[in-house]
Amino acid sequence: MRAMAYATRDRKVKKRTARSLWIVRLNAVARARGLTYSQLMAAFRRANIGLDRKQLSELALHDEATFNQLVQTATAAN
């Protein structure tokens, strides 16, 4: 019973932990470009770029050229 309770709890904690990792990654990438995380996300919202944090984090990590284009598009739309 205890193991089942921990498993249930930790499935939710896993989601929280993953989201915070994505945010930390995006914040690091944003600061390297002279922005804060909140400024970056606000720019994406204003430019109607509908990618979620997971997708943006993966792009920043694995496809930097595409991520740079997204950032330029978002900041130019402001």
N, C-alpha and C positions, 0 to 999 in steps of 0.2 A: 504494500500500500504506500509506504514511504517513497519507494523508488518511482512509483507512478506519479505521485505528487511532485517530486523533483523534476521528472521528465516533462510534465505538463508546464511547470513554471519555467523551465529552461528553454522550452521551445519559444516562449514569448521573449525571454531575455536574449536569445540568439538573434531575433529580429532587431531588437533595440541596439545590440552591439554592432550588428552589420551596418545599420543606418548611421551610427556615430562614426564608424570607420570611414564611410563614404564622405561624411561631412568634414572629417579631419583631412582627408586627401584633397577634397575640393578647396578647403581653406588654404592648404599649403600651396596648391597650384595658383590660386587666386592671388595670394601674397607675393608670389614670384612675379606676377604680372602687375603689381602695384595696386591691387584691389583687396577688399576684404571679402569674406565669404558672403556676407549679406548683400554687399554691393553687386557681387557677381550674380547671385540668384535673382536679385531685383532686376538686373539688366536682362537676364534670360526671360523673366516674366514679361517685361515691357516689350521685348522683341518677339514674343509669342513662340519661344523655343520650348516645346513641350516635353523635353527629355527629363526623366526623373534623376534623382541623385545617383542611383546605382549606374545608370547608363553614362552619365557625365563623368563619374569617377573612373569607369572602365575606359572611356575615351581618353581621359587625361593620362591614364597610366599606360595604355597600349597604343594609342594613335594620337600622338601629340599634335601633328599637323592639322588634323580635322578639328581637334579641340581648340587650337589657336584660331582657326577660321570661325568657329562658333563664338568665341570670345570677341573677336573683332566685329562680327556681325551684331552681336548683342550690345557692345559698347557704342557702335556707330548708330544704333537705333535710338540711343538716348539723346 
